[in-house]
Amino acid sequence: MDASGGAAPAVRELRQGADLLGRYHRFDAEPPVAELFEPAGDLGRVVDAILSDLAGWSLTTTDDALAEALVGRGAVPTRHFALMSRDLRTWAPTQEDAAMPPWLDIRHFGPSDEVPRGVIELVRAAYPPGHPDVELGGDDDIVHDIRRAQGGDRLGPLMDMSALVFDQERLVGLVLVNRVPGEPPVGGPWITDVCRDPDRRYAGLGRSLLTGVIRACVEGGEPALSLAVTEGNPARLVYESLGFSVVAVTRKVRIPD
């Protein structure tokens, strides 16, 4: 997800004069994100300050009252998701951890590697119309989003366990892992994206990729691995089966300009 990345690790404060109105993690994405905003003080003053000082930003929060108040003042809801984390100190491989099918070719994906054009077909197939994470952008938007994760401009530096999976020369799966500044579950290794071709031949591929990431993180001494899953995404069942648990249910809104 350039070692400097595009994300700032500092916890910021939103203030009016001497009054603290909230704390958040700032991520320098496009647009900037006030991540996991925690309001403090009178809700009306908090909303006024957000609309004034964070205009044009995205904001995530676990506070339903804040999210509803912002939407009532013109913010646009963009996502409702669960923040999940896996304590890697308790992980041990089991027979249920699927092995990569032998006919598939898994290739390391690093910051300087070319983004294969097959990623467009893969993303469209993995997130079709009706899917909670359906891709609504154009083809260039898909490639740009992958490149931002690859270059560290999305959440933080891309980690070595990121990979692409090919069936001969056809891209059929990917997993992107970025190091988010800070401590788990908000910071640390994050699965930015994992998807596979929905063809039944590749059933279990997503689990294989996730298991590979978990194993690499354990070997690297990482204490936890985190991800976000949109409400209604059936992949949550796979995450839960691998020991991920919900840390917080979060709502994301876009603050009007």
Secondary structure in CASP SS format (residue, H / E / C, confidence):
PFRMAT SS
TARGET T0000
AUTHOR 0000-0000-0000
METHOD secondary structure of the structure
MODEL  1
M C 1.00
D C 1.00
A C 1.00
S C 1.00
G C 1.00
G C 1.00
A E 1.00
A E 1.00
P E 1.00
A E 1.00
V E 1.00
R E 1.00
E E 1.00
L E 1.00
R E 1.00
Q E 1.00
G C 1.00
A C 1.00
D E 1.00
L E 1.00
L E 1.00
G E 1.00
R E 1.00
Y E 1.00
H E 1.00
R E 1.00
F E 1.00
D C 1.00
A C 1.00
E C 1.00
P C 1.00
P C 1.00
V E 1.00
A E 1.00
E E 1.00
L E 1.00
F E 1.00
E E 1.00
P E 1.00
A C 1.00
G C 1.00
D C 1.00
L H 1.00
G H 1.00
R H 1.00
V H 1.00
V H 1.00
D H 1.00
A H 1.00
I H 1.00
L H 1.00
S H 1.00
D H 1.00
L C 1.00
A C 1.00
G C 1.00
W C 1.00
S E 1.00
L E 1.00
T E 1.00
T E 1.00
T C 1.00
D C 1.00
D H 1.00
A H 1.00
L H 1.00
A H 1.00
E H 1.00
A H 1.00
L H 1.00
V H 1.00
G H 1.00
R C 1.00
G C 1.00
A C 1.00
V E 1.00
P E 1.00
T E 1.00
R E 1.00
H E 1.00
F E 1.00
A E 1.00
L E 1.00
M E 1.00
S E 1.00
R E 1.00
D E 1.00
L H 1.00
R H 1.00
T H 1.00
W C 1.00
A C 1.00
P C 1.00
T C 1.00
Q C 1.00
E C 1.00
D C 1.00
A C 1.00
A C 1.00
M C 1.00
P C 1.00
P C 1.00
W C 1.00
L C 1.00
D E 1.00
I E 1.00
R E 1.00
H E 1.00
F C 1.00
G C 1.00
P C 1.00
S C 1.00
D C 1.00
E C 1.00
V C 1.00
P C 1.00
R C 1.00
G H 1.00
V H 1.00
I H 1.00
E H 1.00
L H 1.00
V H 1.00
R H 1.00
A H 1.00
A H 1.00
Y C 1.00
P C 1.00
P C 1.00
G C 1.00
H C 1.00
P C 1.00
D C 1.00
V C 1.00
E C 1.00
L C 1.00
G C 1.00
G C 1.00
D H 1.00
D H 1.00
D H 1.00
I H 1.00
V H 1.00
H H 1.00
D H 1.00
I H 1.00
R H 1.00
R H 1.00
A H 1.00
Q H 1.00
G H 1.00
G C 1.00
D C 1.00
R C 1.00
L C 1.00
G C 1.00
P C 1.00
L E 1.00
M C 1.00
D C 1.00
M C 1.00
S C 1.00
A E 1.00
L E 1.00
V E 1.00
F E 1.00
D E 1.00
Q C 1.00
E C 1.00
R E 1.00
L E 1.00
V E 1.00
G E 1.00
L E 1.00
V E 1.00
L E 1.00
V E 1.00
N E 1.00
R E 1.00
V E 1.00
P C 1.00
G C 1.00
E C 1.00
P C 1.00
P C 1.00
V C 1.00
G C 1.00
G E 1.00
P E 1.00
W E 1.00
I E 1.00
T E 1.00
D E 1.00
V E 1.00
C E 1.00
R E 1.00
D C 1.00
P C 1.00
D C 1.00
R H 1.00
R H 1.00
Y H 1.00
A C 1.00
G C 1.00
L H 1.00
G H 1.00
R H 1.00
S H 1.00
L H 1.00
L H 1.00
T H 1.00
G H 1.00
V H 1.00
I H 1.00
R H 1.00
A H 1.00
C H 1.00
V H 1.00
E H 1.00
G C 1.00
G C 1.00
E C 1.00
P C 1.00
A E 1.00
L E 1.00
S E 1.00
L E 1.00
A E 1.00
V E 1.00
T E 1.00
E C 1.00
G C 1.00
N C 1.00
P C 1.00
A H 1.00
R H 1.00
L H 1.00
V H 1.00
Y H 1.00
E H 1.00
S H 1.00
L C 1.00
G C 1.00
F C 1.00
S E 1.00
V E 1.00
V E 1.00
A E 1.00
V E 1.00
T E 1.00
R E 1.00
K E 1.00
V E 1.00
R E 1.00
I C 1.00
P C 1.00
D C 1.00
END
